Amino acid sequence: MKRDELIWARKEKKMSQGMLAKNVGVTPSSISGYERGIRNPSIQMAFKIADALNESVEKLWGEGYKAKKELSESRVWIGSPIF
């Protein structure tokens, strides 16, 4: 993760951690954890944050997140789900 990029992008948009957290549906402590590098967002959350900051997920977290999202979207379920 490129935590400096995340901090820079948030501050460039003049957003507090609380504002960003509210926009993407997490707690401010989650945003703080992402910025300090002690937590990693889920693939979906990484894309929500990137969208909220109008940045690419690759810029904020690196190519790995894009590859993981493409892999998760390409999975196909065979058969019917068991309920």
C-alpha positions as protocol buffer text, in pm:
chain_id: "A"
residue {
  index: 1
  type: MET
  ca { x: 0 y: 0 z: 0 }
}
residue {
  index: 2
  type: LYS
  ca { x: 111 y: 351 z: -78 }
}
residue {
  index: 3
  type: ARG
  ca { x: -15 y: 513 z: 239 }
}
residue {
  index: 4
  type: ASP
  ca { x: 142 y: 850 z: 159 }
}
residue {
  index: 5
  type: GLU
  ca { x: -66 y: 857 z: -161 }
}
residue {
  index: 6
  type: LEU
  ca { x: -386 y: 798 z: 38 }
}
residue {
  index: 7
  type: ILE
  ca { x: -305 y: 1074 z: 287 }
}
residue {
  index: 8
  type: TRP
  ca { x: -205 y: 1314 z: 9 }
}
residue {
  index: 9
  type: ALA
  ca { x: -519 y: 1244 z: -195 }
}
residue {
  index: 10
  type: ARG
  ca { x: -746 y: 1294 z: 106 }
}
residue {
  index: 11
  type: LYS
  ca { x: -577 y: 1619 z: 208 }
}
residue {
  index: 12
  type: GLU
  ca { x: -573 y: 1741 z: -153 }
}
residue {
  index: 13
  type: LYS
  ca { x: -952 y: 1705 z: -154 }
}
residue {
  index: 14
  type: LYS
  ca { x: -963 y: 1892 z: 180 }
}
residue {
  index: 15
  type: MET
  ca { x: -1133 y: 1599 z: 350 }
}
residue {
  index: 16
  type: SER
  ca { x: -1089 y: 1491 z: 708 }
}
residue {
  index: 17
  type: GLN
  ca { x: -1065 y: 1124 z: 796 }
}
residue {
  index: 18
  type: GLY
  ca { x: -1417 y: 1152 z: 936 }
}
residue {
  index: 19
  type: MET
  ca { x: -1556 y: 1301 z: 615 }
}
residue {
  index: 20
  type: LEU
  ca { x: -1396 y: 1030 z: 402 }
}
residue {
  index: 21
  type: ALA
  ca { x: -1514 y: 761 z: 642 }
}
residue {
  index: 22
  type: LYS
  ca { x: -1872 y: 887 z: 623 }
}
residue {
  index: 23
  type: ASN
  ca { x: -1859 y: 900 z: 242 }
}
residue {
  index: 24
  type: VAL
  ca { x: -1751 y: 537 z: 213 }
}
residue {
  index: 25
  type: GLY
  ca { x: -1936 y: 388 z: 511 }
}
residue {
  index: 26
  type: VAL
  ca { x: -1659 y: 303 z: 758 }
}
residue {
  index: 27
  type: THR
  ca { x: -1537 y: 450 z: 1085 }
}
residue {
  index: 28
  type: PRO
  ca { x: -1272 y: 722 z: 1101 }
}
residue {
  index: 29
  type: SER
  ca { x: -1050 y: 473 z: 1286 }
}
residue {
  index: 30
  type: SER
  ca { x: -1062 y: 246 z: 979 }
}
residue {
  index: 31
  type: ILE
  ca { x: -940 y: 531 z: 757 }
}
residue {
  index: 32
  type: SER
  ca { x: -669 y: 605 z: 1013 }
}
residue {
  index: 33
  type: GLY
  ca { x: -563 y: 240 z: 1008 }
}
residue {
  index: 34
  type: TYR
  ca { x: -541 y: 239 z: 628 }
}
residue {
  index: 35
  type: GLU
  ca { x: -334 y: 556 z: 632 }
}
residue {
  index: 36
  type: ARG
  ca { x: -97 y: 425 z: 900 }
}
residue {
  index: 37
  type: GLY
  ca { x: -58 y: 92 z: 723 }
}
residue {
  index: 38
  type: ILE
  ca { x: -190 y: -119 z: 1008 }
}
residue {
  index: 39
  type: ARG
  ca { x: -507 y: -222 z: 822 }
}
residue {
  index: 40
  type: ASN
  ca { x: -578 y: -307 z: 461 }
}
residue {
  index: 41
  type: PRO
  ca { x: -915 y: -233 z: 305 }
}
residue {
  index: 42
  type: SER
  ca { x: -1115 y: -500 z: 127 }
}
residue {
  index: 43
  type: ILE
  ca { x: -1109 y: -484 z: -251 }
}
residue {
  index: 44
  type: GLN
  ca { x: -1454 y: -327 z: -255 }
}
residue {
  index: 45
  type: MET
  ca { x: -1358 y: -69 z: 9 }
}
residue {
  index: 46
  type: ALA
  ca { x: -1038 y: 20 z: -176 }
}
residue {
  index: 47
  type: PHE
  ca { x: -1246 y: 101 z: -485 }
}
residue {
  index: 48
  type: LYS
  ca { x: -1501 y: 301 z: -280 }
}
residue {
  index: 49
  type: ILE
  ca { x: -1222 y: 511 z: -128 }
}
residue {
  index: 50
  type: ALA
  ca { x: -1055 y: 561 z: -467 }
}
residue {
  index: 51
  type: ASP
  ca { x: -1389 y: 673 z: -614 }
}
residue {
  index: 52
  type: ALA
  ca { x: -1456 y: 910 z: -322 }
}
residue {
  index: 53
  type: LEU
  ca { x: -1114 y: 1068 z: -374 }
}
residue {
  index: 54
  type: ASN
  ca { x: -1140 y: 1063 z: -754 }
}
residue {
  index: 55
  type: GLU
  ca { x: -816 y: 864 z: -778 }
}
residue {
  index: 56
  type: SER
  ca { x: -728 y: 528 z: -924 }
}
residue {
  index: 57
  type: VAL
  ca { x: -705 y: 230 z: -694 }
}
residue {
  index: 58
  type: GLU
  ca { x: -367 y: 152 z: -849 }
}
residue {
  index: 59
  type: LYS
  ca { x: -232 y: 491 z: -742 }
}
residue {
  index: 60
  type: LEU
  ca { x: -358 y: 452 z: -386 }
}
residue {
  index: 61
  type: TRP
  ca { x: -286 y: 82 z: -329 }
}
residue {
  index: 62
  type: GLY
  ca { x: -90 y: -52 z: -623 }
}
residue {
  index: 63
  type: GLU
  ca { x: -164 y: -290 z: -907 }
}
residue {
  index: 64
  type: GLY
  ca { x: -243 y: -581 z: -673 }
}
residue {
  index: 65
  type: TYR
  ca { x: -585 y: -446 z: -583 }
}
residue {
  index: 66
  type: LYS
  ca { x: -687 y: -408 z: -947 }
}
residue {
  index: 67
  type: ALA
  ca { x: -577 y: -764 z: -1021 }
}
residue {
  index: 68
  type: LYS
  ca { x: -765 y: -898 z: -715 }
}
residue {
  index: 69
  type: LYS
  ca { x: -1084 y: -719 z: -822 }
}
residue {
  index: 70
  type: GLU
  ca { x: -1060 y: -854 z: -1176 }
}
residue {
  index: 71
  type: LEU
  ca { x: -1009 y: -1204 z: -1038 }
}
residue {
  index: 72
  type: SER
  ca { x: -1304 y: -1177 z: -799 }
}
residue {
  index: 73
  type: GLU
  ca { x: -1529 y: -1049 z: -1080 }
}
residue {
  index: 74
  type: SER
  ca { x: -1427 y: -1332 z: -1312 }
}
residue {
  index: 75
  type: ARG
  ca { x: -1531 y: -1612 z: -1076 }
}
residue {
  index: 76
  type: VAL
  ca { x: -1824 y: -1815 z: -1203 }
}
residue {
  index: 77
  type: TRP
  ca { x: -2050 y: -2028 z: -985 }
}
residue {
  index: 78
  type: ILE
  ca { x: -2127 y: -2371 z: -1126 }
}
residue {
  index: 79
  type: GLY
  ca { x: -2450 y: -2530 z: -1010 }
}
residue {
  index: 80
  type: SER
  ca { x: -2711 y: -2381 z: -784 }
}
residue {
  index: 81
  type: PRO
  ca { x: -2635 y: -2233 z: -445 }
}
residue {
  index: 82
  type: ILE
  ca { x: -2728 y: -2435 z: -140 }
}
residue {
  index: 83
  type: PHE
  ca { x: -2967 y: -2262 z: 96 }
}
